Amino acid sequence: MQIARVIGTVVSTVKNESLHGRKILLVQTLNADLKPKGSPMIALDAVGAGVGELVFWCRGKEAAFPFKRDSTPTDCTIVGIIDSDSHVFNKSGKFRKSGQSGKVS
């Protein structure tokens, strides 16, 4: 699993039948300091995440597991919501202070 921030929503007028009713979101992977890393990706939402939230996501075969092993065609799935930035350790192993995304306590 990796950490990302939801940065947008995706609208699709034509999609695989097993994706009907499922929310598709745009996520930006983050590094240990919660700074953007790499390019944004499209992810299938399994937990009800919204824009701006900090989330866990997974890739590969495991990305389809939250969907009852049906043939949901996904390679990137949001599998958890992180309540607050303050619940994330930075590289030095310190917790972040609430509301201070770039500083640690």
C-alpha positions as CSV (number, residue, x, y, z in Angstrom):
1,M,0.0,0.0,0.0
2,Q,1.0,3.5,-0.6
3,I,-0.2,6.9,0.5
4,A,-1.9,9.4,-1.9
5,R,-4.1,12.4,-1.9
6,V,-7.4,12.4,-3.9
7,I,-7.1,15.4,-6.3
8,G,-10.1,14.9,-8.5
9,T,-12.9,12.8,-9.9
10,V,-13.2,11.0,-13.2
11,V,-16.3,10.8,-15.3
12,S,-16.7,8.0,-17.9
13,T,-19.6,7.7,-20.2
14,V,-18.6,4.3,-21.5
15,K,-17.0,1.7,-19.2
16,N,-16.9,-2.0,-18.3
17,E,-20.2,-3.3,-17.0
18,S,-18.7,-4.2,-13.6
19,L,-17.7,-0.6,-13.1
20,H,-21.2,0.8,-13.2
21,G,-22.0,2.5,-9.9
22,R,-18.4,2.6,-8.8
23,K,-16.6,5.9,-8.1
24,I,-13.4,6.6,-10.1
25,L,-11.0,9.1,-8.6
26,L,-7.7,10.9,-9.5
27,V,-5.0,10.3,-6.9
28,Q,-1.5,11.8,-6.4
29,T,1.0,9.5,-4.8
30,L,2.9,11.1,-1.9
31,N,6.4,10.6,-0.4
32,A,7.2,10.2,3.3
33,D,6.9,14.0,3.7
34,L,3.5,14.1,2.0
35,K,4.9,15.8,-1.0
36,P,3.8,14.8,-4.5
37,K,5.7,11.9,-6.1
38,G,5.4,10.8,-9.7
39,S,2.4,11.4,-11.9
40,P,-1.3,11.3,-10.8
41,M,-3.2,8.0,-11.4
42,I,-6.8,6.9,-11.8
43,A,-8.0,4.7,-9.0
44,L,-11.2,2.8,-8.2
45,D,-12.7,3.8,-4.9
46,A,-13.6,1.0,-2.5
47,V,-14.1,3.1,0.7
48,G,-16.0,6.3,-0.2
49,A,-13.1,8.7,-0.3
50,G,-13.5,12.3,-1.5
51,V,-11.4,15.0,-3.0
52,G,-8.7,16.3,-0.7
53,E,-8.6,13.2,1.5
54,L,-5.4,11.3,2.3
55,V,-5.8,7.6,1.3
56,F,-4.1,4.3,1.1
57,W,-4.1,2.6,-2.4
58,C,-2.8,-0.6,-3.8
59,R,-1.9,-1.9,-7.3
60,G,-1.9,-5.2,-9.1
61,K,-4.0,-8.3,-8.6
62,E,-4.7,-7.2,-5.0
63,A,-6.5,-4.0,-6.3
64,A,-9.5,-6.1,-7.2
65,F,-9.8,-7.9,-3.8
66,P,-12.2,-5.4,-2.2
67,F,-14.8,-6.2,-4.9
68,K,-15.7,-9.7,-3.9
69,R,-13.4,-11.3,-6.4
70,D,-15.7,-10.5,-9.3
71,S,-14.0,-9.6,-12.5
72,T,-13.7,-5.9,-11.7
73,P,-11.0,-4.6,-14.1
74,T,-8.8,-2.4,-11.9
75,D,-5.1,-2.1,-11.3
76,C,-5.3,0.7,-8.8
77,T,-7.8,0.8,-5.9
78,I,-8.3,3.1,-2.9
79,V,-8.5,0.8,0.1
80,G,-8.4,3.1,3.1
81,I,-8.8,6.7,4.3
82,I,-6.3,8.3,6.7
83,D,-8.1,10.4,9.2
84,S,-5.5,13.2,9.5
85,D,-2.1,14.2,8.2
86,S,-1.0,14.0,11.8
87,H,-1.3,10.2,11.7
88,V,1.6,9.9,9.2
89,F,5.2,9.5,10.2
90,N,7.8,11.4,8.3
91,K,11.2,10.0,7.3
92,S,12.7,10.9,10.7
93,G,10.0,8.9,12.5
94,K,8.2,11.9,14.0
95,F,4.5,12.6,13.9
96,R,3.2,15.6,12.0
97,K,1.4,18.4,13.9
98,S,-2.2,18.8,12.8
99,G,-2.6,21.5,10.2
100,Q,1.1,21.8,9.5
101,S,1.6,19.7,6.4
102,G,5.3,20.4,5.9
103,K,6.5,20.5,9.5
104,V,7.0,17.8,12.1
105,S,6.9,17.9,15.9
